Amino acid sequence: MRKAWFPGRGADACCWGRLSRRGMGAAAMRLNENTVLLGKKVALVPYTSDHVPRYHEWMMSEELRHLTASELLTLEQEYEMQCSWCEDEDKCTFIVLDAAKWQAQPRPPEESCMVGDVNLFLTDLEDPTLGEIEVMIAEPSCRGQGLGTEASLLMMSYGVTKLGLTKFEAKIGQENEPSIRMFQKLHFKQVAVSNVFQEVTLRLAVSEAERQWLLEQTSHMEEKPYRVGLAEPVTGTLCEQNWNYPLPRPDNCTGD
């Protein structure tokens, strides 16, 4: 599930068993820093420092680290990575919230509504229309309820309509059959198997018919401005607005 290269580490892992390859994207991927995508079951919100403690708790799980091919990081390292992600140009990341909990009144802290995350990466420098999608539902009690499916659909719709993507790719661990079946239900086709990475690659070319199907599946989606702490919309970078934890702030907060 790790979404950025971290200094001194051999590789970062992404959702559901992928050692991700990263490069600088051709287009900025910070369009979602003040965006909420609201569906029926999930709400997708930008990843801020307020989400880091719960995220770190998830990654203490040996099972999740195995599924995501992740290394155990300290809390400080997680904050440093979150800070760099908000400046990266080749990724688009949302935290997945339980929509019912998130919309309850009085509104609870977002950290208590978190269930996972979903990501898009520009992995091909020569083809900015290709996005690698990854999704993780980290809360065991929230799996098997369609949250990952809706989060993926919302993200794909966002990628098509806002980022100009026409092709999607998913790389999934061979043993992760539930995730493979989920993407197959989203019309992805298996195109390759890697015995080295122990993963399968699935792809979807968004034809006009697929585009219409995707937009129909997400016709209920609402796009709203994200308001930190229910106050005013974010005006600076998330890195600048949300650094509020009691750890030393790194000198460099501009990216990898």
C-alpha positions in Angstrom: 0.0 0.0 0.0 3.0 2.3 0.2 2.6 5.0 -2.4 6.0 6.6 -2.8 9.7 5.8 -2.8 11.2 6.3 0.6 14.9 7.3 0.9 17.0 4.3 1.9 14.4 1.7 1.1 14.7 -0.8 -1.7 11.1 -0.5 -2.8 7.7 0.7 -1.7 4.7 -1.4 -1.7 1.2 -0.6 -2.9 -2.2 -2.0 -2.2 -2.7 -5.7 -2.4 0.7 -6.9 -3.1 2.5 -4.7 -5.6 6.1 -3.4 -5.6 5.4 -0.2 -7.4 7.5 1.4 -10.0 7.5 5.1 -9.9 8.5 7.9 -12.2 7.7 11.6 -12.6 4.3 11.9 -14.3 3.7 14.1 -17.4 0.8 15.9 -15.6 0.3 17.2 -12.1 -1.7 14.8 -9.9 -2.6 17.3 -7.2 -6.0 18.1 -8.5 -7.7 16.2 -5.7 -6.1 18.1 -2.7 -9.4 19.8 -2.0 -11.8 17.2 -3.4 -14.3 14.8 -1.8 -15.9 12.1 -3.9 -19.0 10.9 -2.2 -20.6 7.6 -3.1 -23.3 5.5 -1.5 -21.0 3.4 0.7 -17.7 5.3 0.7 -16.4 8.9 0.7 -13.0 9.5 -0.8 -11.0 12.3 0.8 -7.4 13.6 0.4 -4.8 12.0 2.5 -3.8 14.5 5.2 -1.6 14.3 8.3 -4.7 13.7 10.4 -5.1 10.3 8.8 -1.5 9.2 9.5 -1.9 7.7 13.0 -4.6 5.3 11.9 -2.8 4.5 8.7 0.3 3.7 10.8 -1.8 1.4 13.0 -3.0 -0.5 9.9 0.5 -1.1 8.7 1.6 -2.6 12.1 -0.4 -5.6 10.9 1.9 -8.3 9.6 -0.9 -9.6 7.4 -1.4 -6.2 5.7 2.4 -5.7 5.2 2.5 -9.1 3.6 -0.4 -8.4 1.3 1.0 -5.0 0.4 4.7 -6.1 0.3 5.4 -3.2 2.7 8.1 -2.7 5.2 7.4 -1.5 8.8 7.9 2.2 9.1 8.1 4.4 12.2 5.3 6.9 12.8 7.7 9.7 12.0 8.6 8.1 8.6 4.8 7.8 7.9 4.4 11.5 8.4 7.4 12.2 6.2 5.9 10.1 3.4 2.5 11.7 3.7 4.2 15.1 3.4 6.0 14.0 0.2 2.9 12.4 -1.3 1.0 15.7 -1.3 3.7 17.2 -3.6 4.2 14.2 -6.0 3.1 14.7 -9.6 2.6 11.1 -10.6 0.0 10.0 -8.1 -3.5 10.6 -7.0 -4.4 9.3 -3.5 -7.6 9.2 -1.6 -8.4 7.9 1.9 -11.5 5.7 1.8 -14.1 6.6 4.5 -17.2 4.8 5.6 -19.7 7.2 4.1 -22.5 6.5 6.7 -20.2 7.1 9.6 -18.6 10.2 8.0 -22.0 11.9 7.4 -23.3 11.2 10.9 -24.3 14.1 13.1 -22.5 15.2 15.1 -19.7 14.4 12.6 -17.1 12.1 14.1 -13.3 12.5 13.6 -12.4 11.3 10.1 -9.8 9.0 11.6 -12.6 6.9 13.1 -14.3 6.6 9.7 -11.2 5.4 7.8 -11.5 2.0 6.1 -8.7 2.0 3.5 -7.2 3.9 0.6 -7.3 4.0 -3.2 -4.6 5.3 -5.6 -3.9 6.1 -9.2 -0.3 6.2 -10.5 1.1 7.4 -13.8 3.6 4.6 -14.4 4.3 5.0 -18.1 6.2 8.2 -19.0 5.4 7.8 -22.6 1.7 7.2 -22.1 0.0 9.7 -19.7 -3.4 8.1 -20.5 -2.5 4.9 -18.6 -3.1 4.8 -14.8 -2.2 2.0 -12.4 -5.0 1.6 -9.8 -4.6 0.2 -6.4 -7.2 -0.2 -3.6 -7.0 -1.5 0.0 -9.7 -2.0 2.5 -7.6 -2.3 5.7 -10.4 -2.7 8.2 -11.2 -6.5 8.4 -14.8 -5.8 9.5 -15.4 -3.7 6.4 -14.3 -6.2 3.8 -16.7 -8.1 1.6 -19.2 -5.3 1.7 -18.5 -3.7 -1.7 -16.5 -0.8 -0.3 -13.5 -1.6 -2.4 -15.6 -2.0 -5.5 -17.2 1.4 -5.1 -14.0 3.1 -4.2 -12.4 1.7 -7.4 -15.3 2.8 -9.5 -15.2 6.3 -8.1 -11.5 6.6 -8.6 -11.7 5.2 -12.2 -14.5 7.7 -13.0 -12.4 10.5 -11.6 -9.4 9.3 -13.6 -11.4 9.3 -16.8 -13.2 12.6 -16.4 -10.5 14.7 -14.6 -7.2 13.1 -15.5 -7.8 12.1 -19.1 -7.1 8.4 -18.5 -8.2 5.9 -21.1 -6.5 2.8 -19.8 -6.2 1.2 -16.4 -3.8 -1.4 -15.1 -3.9 -3.4 -11.8 -1.0 -5.5 -10.5 -2.2 -8.0 -7.8 -0.5 -10.7 -5.8 -1.3 -14.1 -7.2 -2.6 -15.3 -3.9 -5.0 -12.4 -3.5 -8.0 -14.0 -5.3 -10.7 -11.7 -3.8 -9.0 -8.7 -5.3 -8.4 -10.4 -8.7 -12.1 -11.3 -8.8 -13.1 -7.8 -7.9 -11.2 -6.3 -10.8 -12.5 -8.9 -13.2 -16.0 -7.8 -12.2 -14.9 -4.3 -13.2 -14.2 -5.6 -16.7 -10.4 -5.9 -16.3 -8.8 -8.8 -18.2 -5.7 -10.7 -17.1 -2.9 -10.0 -19.5 0.3 -11.2 -17.7 1.7 -13.3 -14.9 5.0 -12.6 -13.2 6.6 -15.4 -11.2 9.3 -13.0 -10.1 6.9 -10.6 -8.4 4.3 -13.3 -7.8 1.6 -11.2 -9.3 -0.8 -10.9 -12.1 -1.5 -7.9 -14.3 -5.0 -7.0 -15.3 -5.9 -4.2 -17.8 -8.9 -2.3 -19.0 -9.1 -0.2 -22.1 -11.8 2.4 -21.7 -13.7 2.2 -25.0 -16.7 4.5 -25.5 -19.0 1.6 -24.3 -16.8 1.1 -21.2 -16.8 4.8 -20.5 -20.6 5.0 -20.6 -20.8 1.9 -18.4 -18.4 3.5 -15.9 -20.3 6.8 -15.8 -23.6 4.9 -15.3 -22.1 3.0 -12.4 -20.9 6.2 -10.8 -23.9 8.5 -11.7 -24.6 8.8 -8.0 -21.2 10.2 -7.2 -21.1 13.7 -5.8 -17.9 15.8 -6.0 -17.6 18.3 -3.2 -14.9 20.6 -1.8 -12.9 19.2 1.1 -12.9 21.3 4.3 -10.3 20.5 6.8 -11.8 20.4 10.3 -15.2 21.5 8.8 -13.7 25.0 8.5 -12.6 26.8 5.3 -11.5 25.0 2.1 -7.8 24.2 1.9 -5.9 27.1 0.5 -2.3 25.9 0.7 -0.8 22.5 0.0 -2.0 19.7 2.3 1.5 19.4 3.5 1.5 23.1 4.6 -2.0 23.1 6.1 -1.9 19.8 8.1 1.4 19.5 9.7 0.2 19.3 13.3 1.9 16.3 14.9 4.4 16.5 17.8 7.4 15.2 15.8 10.3 17.2 14.3 9.3 18.5 10.9 11.8 17.4 8.2 13.7 20.3 6.5 12.6 19.1 3.0 8.9 18.8 2.5 8.8 19.1 -1.3 8.7 15.5 -2.5 10.7 12.3 -2.7 
